[in-house]
Amino acid sequence: MSDVPREFVYTSYPARQGMAWLRSAYTMFSQQRAGWVLLVVGYFLVLFVLRAIPYVGPYAMTVLKPVFAVGLLAAAWNQERGGAPRAQHLFQGFRANLWALLMIGAFFVAGITLAVFASSLVDGGKLLELMANGAQTEDELITALSDPRIELGMLFSVLLSLPIIVATWWAPALVVFQDASAMGALAASIRAAMANWRPLIVYALAVFLYAGVIPAVCIKLVALIVPPPAMQLLIIALLLPYSLFFAATLHVSDYVSYRDVFHPGETLAPLSRGT
């Protein structure tokens, strides 16, 4: 297997394509709504169980996340060819270049960890101190987060994390669908992301709108209209299905955007019987 960059051909798009990825992903989700909800719930349950492992749980969860994310990619691939998302897709990553996927997960853990520790370069270690010691009350946390030096440290860490995030976004799909090595996939993912920075910004803004702004507005409106005893139940009744639907759409969009960038106009072969 060669990692020559020209093997991983990609297409660049205008800004509006970022919304097109989400629209196409929602269309796919709507066609198999129950299957996707069950698959995403299973995905989160697996990550929750991994995270609960003493001492190493959070690291194990993050390292294995690309492996289980491949299951969601496989489900979308299967659906696009006439199949349906199934529970067994969740473990597809264990049969598809597992070592490369684990290396991508390890790269993500190492990169984000370094980005967080680098915050001490601009805030004198205040963010790391807050993370290590925590805050006793919500008021203490709000006071700590309003410290300009901690805010600067957080912003610096976020900026350093962005290349890590874009490098690992399409990397699992490149490993599975194009037999890339871990380093080849990471390099191809970040090159394609840089070429598509405009649609990625629109995509990120849309995700912020649907995942942050709309739920926050709904909560405020419910709080203004409904008395406290019923308010929490109504918020849960509204936001739980919304969150599941959006999470599923977001995971489908990983496949939709990958396919659009790396395989535009590709003819699909239908699934054989029993696939």
C-alpha positions as CSV (number, residue, x, y, z in Angstrom):
1,M,0.0,0.0,0.0
2,S,1.4,3.4,-1.0
3,D,0.7,6.7,0.7
4,V,1.6,8.9,-2.3
5,P,-0.7,12.0,-1.9
6,R,-2.0,11.8,-5.5
7,E,-3.7,8.5,-4.7
8,F,-6.2,10.4,-2.5
9,V,-7.9,12.7,-5.0
10,Y,-10.4,15.1,-3.6
11,T,-12.8,17.8,-4.8
12,S,-13.1,21.3,-3.4
13,Y,-16.6,23.0,-3.1
14,P,-18.1,26.5,-2.5
15,A,-19.3,27.5,0.9
16,R,-22.9,26.4,0.3
17,Q,-21.9,22.8,0.1
18,G,-21.6,22.7,3.9
19,M,-25.4,23.0,4.2
20,A,-25.9,20.5,1.4
21,W,-24.0,17.9,3.4
22,L,-26.4,18.3,6.3
23,R,-29.5,18.3,4.1
24,S,-28.4,15.1,2.3
25,A,-27.5,13.5,5.7
26,Y,-30.9,14.3,7.1
27,T,-32.6,12.9,4.0
28,M,-30.7,9.6,4.5
29,F,-31.6,9.6,8.2
30,S,-35.3,10.2,7.5
31,Q,-35.4,7.2,5.2
32,Q,-34.2,4.8,8.0
33,R,-35.1,6.8,11.1
34,A,-35.6,3.9,13.5
35,G,-32.5,2.1,12.4
36,W,-30.3,5.1,12.8
37,V,-31.7,6.0,16.2
38,L,-31.0,2.5,17.5
39,L,-27.6,2.5,16.0
40,V,-26.6,5.9,17.5
41,V,-28.0,5.0,20.9
42,G,-25.9,1.8,20.8
43,Y,-22.9,3.8,19.8
44,F,-23.3,6.2,22.7
45,L,-23.9,3.3,25.1
46,V,-20.7,1.6,24.0
47,L,-18.7,4.8,24.5
48,F,-20.3,5.3,27.9
49,V,-19.3,1.8,29.0
50,L,-15.8,2.4,27.8
51,R,-15.6,5.7,29.6
52,A,-16.7,4.1,32.9
53,I,-13.6,1.8,33.0
54,P,-11.5,3.0,36.0
55,Y,-8.4,5.2,35.3
56,V,-8.1,4.4,31.6
57,G,-11.8,4.8,30.5
58,P,-11.7,8.3,28.9
59,Y,-8.5,7.4,27.0
60,A,-9.8,4.0,25.9
61,M,-13.1,5.6,24.7
62,T,-11.3,8.2,22.6
63,V,-8.8,5.8,21.1
64,L,-11.5,3.4,20.1
65,K,-13.9,6.1,18.9
66,P,-12.7,5.9,15.3
67,V,-13.2,2.1,15.3
68,F,-16.8,2.4,16.3
69,A,-17.3,5.5,14.0
70,V,-16.5,3.1,11.1
71,G,-19.6,1.2,12.0
72,L,-21.7,4.3,11.4
73,L,-19.9,4.9,8.1
74,A,-20.5,1.2,7.1
75,A,-24.2,1.7,7.9
76,A,-24.4,4.7,5.7
77,W,-22.5,2.9,2.9
78,N,-24.9,0.0,3.2
79,Q,-28.0,2.2,3.1
80,E,-26.8,4.1,0.1
81,R,-26.7,0.8,-1.8
82,G,-30.2,-0.3,-0.9
83,G,-29.6,-1.8,2.6
84,A,-30.5,-0.6,6.0
85,P,-28.5,0.4,9.2
86,R,-28.1,-2.7,11.4
87,A,-26.7,-3.2,14.9
88,Q,-23.9,-5.4,13.7
89,H,-22.5,-2.5,11.7
90,L,-21.3,-0.9,14.9
91,F,-18.5,-3.4,15.2
92,Q,-17.4,-3.3,11.5
93,G,-14.3,-1.3,12.4
94,F,-12.8,-4.4,14.2
95,R,-12.7,-6.1,10.8
96,A,-11.3,-3.1,8.8
97,N,-7.6,-2.2,9.3
98,L,-8.0,-2.0,13.1
99,W,-4.4,-1.0,13.8
100,A,-4.7,2.1,11.6
101,L,-7.9,3.2,13.2
102,L,-6.4,2.8,16.7
103,M,-3.4,4.9,15.6
104,I,-5.9,7.6,14.5
105,G,-7.5,7.5,17.9
106,A,-4.2,7.7,19.6
107,F,-3.2,10.6,17.4
108,F,-6.3,12.5,18.5
109,V,-5.7,11.8,22.2
110,A,-2.1,13.0,22.0
111,G,-2.9,16.0,19.9
112,I,-5.8,17.3,22.1
113,T,-3.8,16.6,25.2
114,L,-0.8,18.7,23.9
115,A,-3.2,21.4,22.8
116,V,-4.7,21.6,26.3
117,F,-1.3,21.6,28.0
118,A,-0.1,24.3,25.6
119,S,-2.6,26.7,27.2
120,S,-0.1,27.2,30.0
121,L,2.1,29.1,27.5
122,V,-0.5,32.0,27.5
123,D,-2.3,31.7,30.8
124,G,0.5,30.6,33.2
125,G,-1.2,27.3,33.8
126,K,-4.5,28.6,35.1
127,L,-6.6,26.5,32.8
128,L,-4.7,23.3,33.8
129,E,-5.1,24.3,37.5
130,L,-8.8,24.7,37.0
131,M,-9.1,21.3,35.2
132,A,-7.1,19.6,37.9
133,N,-8.8,21.1,41.0
134,G,-12.3,21.8,39.6
135,A,-14.7,24.2,41.1
136,Q,-16.8,23.6,44.2
137,T,-19.9,25.5,43.1
138,E,-21.4,26.8,39.9
139,D,-20.6,30.3,40.9
140,E,-17.0,29.5,41.4
141,L,-16.9,27.9,38.0
142,I,-18.5,31.0,36.3
143,T,-16.0,33.2,38.2
144,A,-13.1,31.1,37.1
145,L,-14.2,31.0,33.4
146,S,-14.6,34.8,33.4
147,D,-10.9,35.2,34.1
148,P,-9.4,36.7,30.9
149,R,-6.2,34.6,31.2
150,I,-8.3,31.4,31.4
151,E,-10.4,32.5,28.5
152,L,-7.2,33.2,26.5
153,G,-5.8,29.8,27.4
154,M,-9.1,28.1,26.3
155,L,-9.1,30.0,23.0
156,F,-5.4,29.1,22.4
157,S,-6.1,25.4,23.0
158,V,-9.1,25.4,20.7
159,L,-7.1,27.0,17.9
160,L,-4.4,24.3,18.3
161,S,-7.0,21.6,18.4
162,L,-8.6,22.6,15.0
163,P,-5.9,20.9,12.9
164,I,-6.2,17.7,15.0
165,I,-10.0,17.7,14.5
166,V,-9.9,18.2,10.7
167,A,-7.1,15.7,10.3
168,T,-9.1,13.0,12.0
169,W,-12.5,13.8,10.5
170,W,-12.3,11.9,7.2
171,A,-9.3,9.8,8.2
172,P,-11.4,6.7,9.4
173,A,-13.3,6.7,6.1
174,L,-10.1,6.9,4.1
175,V,-8.7,3.9,6.0
176,V,-11.8,1.8,5.5
177,F,-12.9,2.8,2.0
178,Q,-9.5,3.6,0.4
179,D,-7.1,1.3,2.4
180,A,-5.0,4.2,3.6
181,S,-2.5,3.9,6.3
182,A,-3.1,6.0,9.5
183,M,-0.6,8.7,8.5
184,G,-1.7,8.7,4.8
185,A,-5.4,9.1,5.9
186,L,-4.6,11.9,8.4
187,A,-2.5,13.8,5.8
188,A,-5.2,13.4,3.1
189,S,-8.0,14.4,5.4
190,I,-6.3,17.7,6.4
191,R,-5.4,18.5,2.8
192,A,-9.0,18.0,1.7
193,A,-10.3,20.0,4.7
194,M,-8.0,22.9,3.9
195,A,-9.2,22.9,0.3
196,N,-12.8,22.9,1.5
197,W,-12.4,25.4,4.4
198,R,-15.4,27.5,3.1
199,P,-18.0,24.7,3.3
200,L,-16.5,23.5,6.5
201,I,-17.0,26.9,8.1
202,V,-20.6,26.9,6.9
203,Y,-21.0,23.3,8.2
204,A,-19.6,24.2,11.6
205,L,-21.8,27.3,11.9
206,A,-24.9,25.2,11.0
207,V,-23.9,22.6,13.6
208,F,-23.6,25.4,16.2
209,L,-27.0,26.7,15.2
210,Y,-28.8,23.3,15.4
211,A,-26.9,21.9,18.4
212,G,-26.5,25.0,20.5
213,V,-28.7,28.0,19.5
214,I,-32.0,26.3,18.7
215,P,-32.0,24.1,21.9
216,A,-31.1,27.1,24.0
217,V,-33.9,29.2,22.5
218,C,-36.4,26.3,23.1
219,I,-35.4,26.0,26.7
220,K,-35.8,29.7,27.3
221,L,-39.2,29.8,25.6
222,V,-40.4,26.8,27.6
223,A,-39.1,28.3,30.9
224,L,-41.1,31.5,30.1
225,I,-44.3,29.7,29.4
226,V,-44.4,26.5,31.5
227,P,-44.3,26.5,35.3
228,P,-41.2,24.8,36.9
229,P,-42.8,21.4,37.8
230,A,-43.7,20.6,34.2
231,M,-40.9,22.6,32.6
232,Q,-38.2,19.9,32.9
233,L,-40.4,17.1,31.7
234,L,-41.5,19.2,28.6
235,I,-37.9,20.1,27.9
236,I,-36.8,16.5,28.0
237,A,-39.8,15.4,25.9
238,L,-38.8,18.0,23.2
239,L,-35.0,17.9,23.3
240,L,-34.4,14.1,23.7
241,P,-35.8,13.1,20.3
242,Y,-34.4,16.3,18.7
243,S,-30.9,15.5,20.1
244,L,-31.1,11.9,18.9
245,F,-32.2,12.9,15.5
246,F,-29.6,15.6,15.2
247,A,-26.8,13.3,16.5
248,A,-27.8,10.6,13.9
249,T,-27.8,13.2,11.1
250,L,-24.4,14.5,12.2
251,H,-22.9,11.1,12.0
252,V,-24.5,10.4,8.6
253,S,-23.0,13.7,7.4
254,D,-19.5,12.3,8.1
255,Y,-20.1,9.7,5.4
256,V,-22.0,12.2,3.1
257,S,-19.2,14.8,3.2
258,Y,-16.5,12.1,2.7
259,R,-18.2,10.6,-0.3
260,D,-18.9,14.1,-1.8
261,V,-15.3,15.2,-1.4
262,F,-13.4,12.0,-2.3
263,H,-15.9,10.1,-4.6
264,P,-18.0,12.7,-6.4
265,G,-20.2,11.3,-9.1
266,E,-19.2,7.7,-8.3
267,T,-21.6,5.0,-9.6
268,L,-23.0,2.9,-6.9
269,A,-23.1,-0.9,-7.1
270,P,-26.2,-2.4,-5.4
271,L,-25.7,-4.8,-2.6
272,S,-25.7,-8.5,-3.3
273,R,-28.3,-10.7,-1.7
274,G,-27.6,-11.5,1.9
275,T,-25.2,-8.4,2.4
